[in-house]
Amino acid sequence: MPTGTASPEAGLTRERLADHTVIAISGELDIASTPSLRERLHVALRDVGAYVIIDLSGVTFCDASGLAMLVGARRRTQPNGAPVILAGPRRQPAKLLEVTGLLHAFTVRSSIPGARTADPGPRSAAA
């Protein structure tokens, strides 16, 4: 990234419902924004319920550090048995998930309602 420019800060909100948690992430998930966002995500992943939906519909850009953060979130919930479902990724993040093979490591749905009806099922620990 050129000197003097900064990526817009990524945002994160958390909604704990009866049986699951929805974590909405917005902005750019890049090397500049993910360190502080990762800390907030780790806090948001406490006491999540049966499964977690990470709403990516507000993510405008994602690089390898953003993917690593999502994989870390998945690993963080695995010991508790809470699968992570990614919902509503835009074109660029969805393409990145596809080309890296991570599309198959997560349950991915086009929307929050679709994620709520998805079978989060167990996923391999390969990612």
C-alpha positions in Angstrom: 0.0 0.0 0.0 1.5 3.4 -0.9 2.7 5.6 2.0 0.1 8.0 3.3 -2.9 5.9 2.4 -4.8 3.8 4.9 -7.5 1.2 4.5 -10.8 2.1 5.9 -11.3 0.5 9.3 -13.3 -2.6 9.2 -16.3 -2.8 11.4 -17.8 -5.7 13.5 -21.1 -6.2 15.2 -22.4 -9.2 17.1 -25.9 -10.4 17.7 -26.4 -13.3 20.1 -29.7 -15.1 19.4 -31.3 -18.1 21.1 -29.3 -20.8 19.4 -26.6 -19.0 17.3 -24.6 -15.8 16.9 -24.4 -13.5 13.9 -21.2 -11.5 13.5 -21.4 -8.9 10.8 -18.1 -7.7 9.4 -17.8 -4.7 7.1 -15.1 -2.8 5.2 -11.8 -4.0 3.9 -10.2 -7.1 5.4 -6.6 -6.5 4.6 -3.2 -6.5 6.3 -3.9 -3.0 7.8 -7.3 -3.7 9.3 -7.2 -7.4 10.4 -4.9 -7.1 13.4 -7.4 -5.0 15.4 -10.4 -6.7 13.9 -9.0 -10.2 14.8 -9.0 -9.1 18.5 -12.6 -7.9 18.4 -13.6 -11.1 16.5 -12.0 -13.3 19.2 -14.1 -11.5 21.8 -17.2 -11.9 19.7 -16.7 -15.6 19.4 -17.2 -16.2 23.1 -20.4 -18.0 24.0 -21.8 -18.2 20.5 -24.3 -21.0 20.8 -24.8 -24.0 18.5 -23.3 -22.2 15.4 -21.9 -18.9 14.2 -22.9 -17.0 11.1 -20.3 -14.5 9.8 -22.1 -12.0 7.6 -19.6 -10.9 4.9 -22.1 -8.9 2.9 -20.5 -5.6 4.0 -16.9 -6.7 3.2 -15.7 -4.8 0.1 -12.3 -6.4 -0.1 -10.4 -9.3 1.4 -6.8 -10.4 1.1 -4.9 -13.3 2.6 -4.8 -11.8 6.0 -8.6 -11.6 6.0 -8.9 -15.2 5.0 -6.4 -16.2 7.7 -8.7 -14.3 10.2 -11.7 -16.3 9.0 -9.9 -19.6 9.2 -8.7 -18.6 12.7 -12.4 -17.9 13.7 -13.3 -21.4 12.4 -10.5 -23.0 14.4 -11.4 -21.0 17.5 -15.0 -22.4 17.5 -14.2 -26.0 16.6 -13.3 -27.1 20.2 -16.8 -26.1 21.3 -18.4 -27.8 18.3 -19.9 -24.6 16.9 -19.6 -24.5 13.1 -19.0 -21.3 11.2 -21.2 -20.4 8.3 -20.2 -17.5 6.0 -23.1 -15.5 4.6 -23.4 -13.1 1.7 -19.9 -12.7 0.5 -19.5 -10.2 -2.3 -17.9 -11.2 -5.6 -14.2 -10.5 -4.7 -14.2 -12.3 -1.3 -16.2 -15.2 -2.8 -13.7 -15.5 -5.6 -10.8 -15.5 -3.2 -12.5 -18.3 -1.1 -13.0 -20.3 -4.3 -9.4 -19.9 -5.7 -7.8 -20.8 -2.4 -10.0 -23.9 -1.9 -11.5 -22.4 1.3 -14.9 -22.4 -0.2 -15.1 -26.1 0.6 -13.8 -25.6 4.2 -16.8 -23.5 5.2 -20.5 -23.7 4.7 -21.2 -20.6 2.5 -24.6 -19.2 1.9 -25.7 -16.2 -0.2 -27.7 -14.6 2.7 -28.3 -14.6 6.4 -31.8 -16.3 6.0 -30.1 -18.9 3.9 -27.4 -19.4 6.5 -30.0 -19.8 9.2 -31.6 -22.7 7.3 -28.2 -24.3 6.3 -27.0 -27.5 7.8 -23.7 -26.3 9.2 -22.6 -29.9 9.5 -19.1 -30.9 10.6 -16.2 -29.7 8.4 -12.8 -31.1 8.2 -10.0 -29.5 10.1 -7.9 -29.3 7.0 -8.3 -25.5 6.6 
